[in-house]
């Protein structure tokens, strides 16, 4: 089984959907895993699993806000594996088309 540490910047809609399904009301302190990375820095993360992968998603304020505002319908199937920070927000696309 693969183990992957994921930062907010690399978070995909697929992983975000797993997070929202597992933690629909957000996560509690007892669900946060703390560990030391290769640079000996303490990292806090929450865990989600697929059939073949364990994802440790780094905890941050941006993650909490993104989970709270997540809606799967906001993403096309082609975007589902792209990092969410690289996907333009729907409101941004509409504004640029009006200009």
Secondary structure, 3 states (H helix, E strand, C coil): CEEEEECHHHCEHHHHHHHHHHCCCCCCHHHCEEEECCCCCEEEEEEEECCCEEEEEECCHHHHHHHHCCCHHHCCHHHCCCEHHHCCCHHHHHHHHHC
